[in-house]
Amino acid sequence: MASKTHKPGQKAPASAQVRIVGPRGGDTGQERTTVRGKILPPTPKPGQSYVVADRTKNGAGRGK
């Protein structure tokens, strides 16, 4: 998978919508809204992780 995954409990890399993906990278169809620097919430099932789907358009979503 080309996109970097982030685990629950890590700091969010950017203010964005993040997709929840399964252990092998499959899309679950669920998204969460995150704020850069805040802790990513737990996922519904063990082994799942997050992938940034859509950064916010207001400067807070800019990556470094």
N, C-alpha and C positions, 0 to 999 in steps of 0.2 A: 504494500500500500504506500503511495507516495506521500500522503499527508501524515504529519507527526501526531501521534496519539498522546493524550494526557490522562493520568490516572486520577480517580477521586482522591481528595485530600491534598493534591498539589495546588499551587497557586495558579490562577487563570493567567494565561499568557497575554490575553487581550480582552477588551470588552467586546463581546460578540455573542452570536447564537452558536452553540456547540451541539453537534449531533452525537448521540450515544451509539457506539458501535460495539458489536459482539467481540468475543475473544479472537476470532479469526478475521475481523475487519468487516463483517457484514453489517449493513445498516439496519437499525431497529425501528426507524421511523419516528423516533422521539428526539426532541431538542430541548435544550435549557438555555436560559439567558445568563451570561456571566459578566462580571465586572473585573477588569484587570487588577491583579494583586489579591483578590479574594480567593478563598479556598473553594475548589470545585466540590459540589455536593455528591453524596453517595449515589451510585447507579442502582437501578431496580434489581439487577442480578449480579452475582459475583463474576469477575472476569471481564466485565464490560469496561470501556474507556470512552474518552471524549475526543472529538476531532473538530477543529474550528470550521464552521460552515459559512458564516457571514459576519464579518466584522462590522461594528457600528460605524456609521458615516459621520460621526461628530468629533473627530479628533481623539476621543478617548479610546477608539478602537485601533489606532495606528500601532503597528508593530514596531519594535526597535530594530 
